Amino acid sequence: MTFTLLPLLAIYELVGILGFALYVTNYSLLTTRCLSSDCVAYFSINLAAASCVLMGLMASFNLASALLQMFWVAMSIIGIGLR
C-alpha cells in the first residue's frame, strides 16, 4: 500500500509547486505592470495558485498554510464576482 501512495503524494507536491509558480508569475506580472490588479485575470491566476497550493498541502498538511490558501480562494472568487 505504501508504494501506491508515494506517486500520489509526489503528484500533490508537484501541484503545490505549480501553485507557487503561479503566485510568483502573477506577482511578477503585477510588479512589471503587465497585468492590472483590477482585471479578472489577476484574480483567476490567484485562484488557480491558491487551489494548487491547497491541493499540495494534502501531501504535507499545515493548518496555517491551509487557512491562508482558503482565504486567497475566497477573496479571488469575490474579486472575480465583483468584476
FENLINCOR-V425153 format. One record per residue. N is the residue number from 1. RES is the residue in one letter. SS is DSSP state (alpha for helix, beta for strand, coil for the rest). D_LAST is the distance of its C-alpha to the last C-alpha in whole Angstrom. Layout:
n->N res->RES ss->SS d_last->D_LAST
n->N res->RES ss->SS d_last->D_LAST
This chain:
n->1 res->M ss->coil d_last->47
n->2 res->T ss->alpha d_last->46
n->3 res->F ss->alpha d_last->46
n->4 res->T ss->alpha d_last->43
n->5 res->L ss->alpha d_last->41
n->6 res->L ss->alpha d_last->41
n->7 res->P ss->alpha d_last->39
n->8 res->L ss->alpha d_last->36
n->9 res->L ss->alpha d_last->36
n->10 res->A ss->alpha d_last->36
n->11 res->I ss->alpha d_last->33
n->12 res->Y ss->alpha d_last->31
n->13 res->E ss->alpha d_last->32
n->14 res->L ss->alpha d_last->31
n->15 res->V ss->alpha d_last->28
n->16 res->G ss->alpha d_last->27
n->17 res->I ss->alpha d_last->28
n->18 res->L ss->alpha d_last->26
n->19 res->G ss->alpha d_last->23
n->20 res->F ss->alpha d_last->25
n->21 res->A ss->alpha d_last->25
n->22 res->L ss->alpha d_last->21
n->23 res->Y ss->alpha d_last->20
n->24 res->V ss->alpha d_last->23
n->25 res->T ss->alpha d_last->21
n->26 res->N ss->alpha d_last->18
n->27 res->Y ss->alpha d_last->19
n->28 res->S ss->alpha d_last->22
n->29 res->L ss->alpha d_last->19
n->30 res->L ss->alpha d_last->17
n->31 res->T ss->alpha d_last->21
n->32 res->T ss->coil d_last->22
n->33 res->R ss->coil d_last->19
n->34 res->C ss->coil d_last->19
n->35 res->L ss->coil d_last->15
n->36 res->S ss->coil d_last->13
n->37 res->S ss->coil d_last->11
n->38 res->D ss->coil d_last->8
n->39 res->C ss->coil d_last->7
n->40 res->V ss->alpha d_last->7
n->41 res->A ss->alpha d_last->10
n->42 res->Y ss->alpha d_last->11
n->43 res->F ss->alpha d_last->10
n->44 res->S ss->alpha d_last->11
n->45 res->I ss->alpha d_last->14
n->46 res->N ss->alpha d_last->15
n->47 res->L ss->alpha d_last->14
n->48 res->A ss->alpha d_last->17
n->49 res->A ss->alpha d_last->19
n->50 res->A ss->alpha d_last->19
n->51 res->S ss->alpha d_last->20
n->52 res->C ss->alpha d_last->23
n->53 res->V ss->alpha d_last->24
n->54 res->L ss->alpha d_last->24
n->55 res->M ss->alpha d_last->26
n->56 res->G ss->alpha d_last->28
n->57 res->L ss->coil d_last->29
n->58 res->M ss->coil d_last->31
n->59 res->A ss->coil d_last->34
n->60 res->S ss->coil d_last->34
n->61 res->F ss->coil d_last->33
n->62 res->N ss->coil d_last->32
n->63 res->L ss->alpha d_last->30
n->64 res->A ss->alpha d_last->29
n->65 res->S ss->alpha d_last->27
n->66 res->A ss->alpha d_last->26
n->67 res->L ss->alpha d_last->25
n->68 res->L ss->alpha d_last->23
n->69 res->Q ss->alpha d_last->21
n->70 res->M ss->alpha d_last->20
n->71 res->F ss->alpha d_last->18
n->72 res->W ss->alpha d_last->16
n->73 res->V ss->alpha d_last->16
n->74 res->A ss->alpha d_last->15
n->75 res->M ss->alpha d_last->12
n->76 res->S ss->alpha d_last->11
n->77 res->I ss->alpha d_last->10
n->78 res->I ss->alpha d_last->9
n->79 res->G ss->alpha d_last->6
n->80 res->I ss->alpha d_last->5
n->81 res->G ss->alpha d_last->5
n->82 res->L ss->alpha d_last->4
n->83 res->R ss->coil d_last->0
